[in-house]
Amino acid sequence: MGESDSSAVESMEFPALYRGAAAPYVEAVEAGHRLRKQLWGMPDAIIAIALSIVVPSVIVGVELASGAPKNGIVVILSGLITPWVGFGLWPWIATRLRGNGPRLDVGLAFIRDDIRWGVLGAGACLTLGSLVALITEHFTGPFDSAAGDAITSANVPRWVVFLFAFLAVFGAPFMEELCFRGLTFTAMAKFSEQRGWPPVPIATVISAAAFAAIHLEPIRFPLLLTIGLVLSFLRAKTGRVGASMLAHGINNLIPVIGLLTGAVWFGS
């Protein structure tokens, strides 16, 4: 992932292990590797989330002010990609400069067993998410995601739809999981442990709630919270974000297929 191997990381005294720490970090400590102290924490998770809102708002605002059509190609794609400055870039910078990098500190790793958990998690996301969506529709009527609605209502070339689908299945799950199940979950676990609170349950709920809230779609909040809880459970269970990335990607793949065939979009 670009960071040095744990055995070659700059030497500093080990911080105490904490419940909810990423599995690669725990394994490195238990193996006796000399690691850097983790100087990143909840402020970095807040910065990451703030950047994911501010950066796209500024860029899309500038594009619209310069005369770009509201449903234009540039606006749609930049609205999808620019939040990744917060979701992906900041977690990498924070852990790289003030820790041991994203692989060790927040569990940006993937092992064979993550395939099993990822597939199971995807099944849970789709099953529980569909149930919650049906219940929500009973009160609100049919609904779509803002992203799905934008792309289906836009007069854009077909290649843009396919590019959007590719980014939704591969790019978004990678970046969002790095932020919410990686940086946010781990930072919240550290924060809770220091205060004597149950770190894993709190990190699971808070990271899921933040994930749901960041989409800024109140009607879809129960659906996104349900999906977020499943993904956060995978992070808690495996200690890595590989399984949650896989589950997130599969969960988005199904509605992407629906998007390409004109069905309703429930993806995240």
Secondary structure, 3 states (H helix, E strand, C coil): CCCCCHHHCCCCCCCCCCCCCCHHHHHHHHCCCCCCCCCCCHHHHHHHHHHHHHHHHHHHHHHHHCCCCCCCHHHHHHHHHCCHHHHHHHHHHHHHHHCCCHHHHCCCCCCCHHHHHHHHHHHHHHHHHHHHHHHHHHHHCCCCCHHHHHHHHCCCCHHHHHHHHHHHHHHHHHHHHHHHHHHHHHHHHHHHHHCCCCHHHHHHHHHHHHHHHHCCCHHHHHHHHHHHHHHHHHHHHHCCCHHHHHHHHHHHHHHHHHHHHCCCCCCC
